[in-house]
Amino acid sequence: MKAAILTRNFYHGLAVVIAITLFGCASQNRTVLTPTEKLNVEAFHCGEQWMTEVDDLLISGDGSGHGPDLGSQEWQSVIEFKLGVRSYSDKPDRSTQDWCRYIDEHLKQHTLHTPSFACNEVRAGSMEADICNSAALSRLDRRLNSVYEKIVKEPHSKQLQAEQIGWIKGRNACWKSSDITHCLKQSYIHRIAELEARFALVTSSGHTTYLCNDKLLSVFYYDTQPLSMVAEFNDSEKLMFIDNSASDIHYRAGDYHLKVQSNVAILTWGYYQQPILCKVTVD
């Protein structure tokens, strides 16, 4: 009997030792994630998609293609600053899932009816002030800024920056319009579509080649809002937008027009130019 009891005690003790040993080994082999790794793998709220959406809303960059890396300590600090919570005592540690949830909650409370620029610095009565006072225009401004940020790092950034300054001057000329809000809205919508089409940020929905008086016309269509197309003709190119008021398919840009009819198109290429009948070429 004593031998049986001693045997049971021996195996019980051995089992405990083995369990402790295995547990210890498992603990030592457990992967410990760094804070940055946690941000990338813990949950959707801390994933790259979430960070991108937060950045699109709050815009951590400076508008010239410079800004902190998504998920970095600097980026989290900027996001806190944009939300006005950097000094809050209830703020969870950065690089944690709790921090992501905290930012989410404050995003809901934060008025996202603000544009990409600081409204407390604009002049009363200016076009910028009108944008600040309109949720719809503010959203368009953030959307344009997001598109601009995607392409400003390209080699042609200096030219693009100069163009953007020119566009802002044109936008601000909306004070002359009888409907300022509509003018500003159209200015933003067309600028966004222009950049998306020119820099292929949206997929081309089709390509057609025409022959116009022995000269080739290449047309690339884009699913922008509004629909747009880029026409290449006579060693130059022109971006045109669809004319929704027309009864047929008609694209316009100032004195440039393209009317599409089945296998033919009528092209007007500039001021005082006569319309040209163009026929679809067969590859």
Summary of the structure (lengths in Angstrom):
residues: 283
radius of gyration: 29.8
end to end distance: 98.4
largest distance: 116.6
contacts: 741
relative contact order: 0.06
helix: 49%
strand: 18%
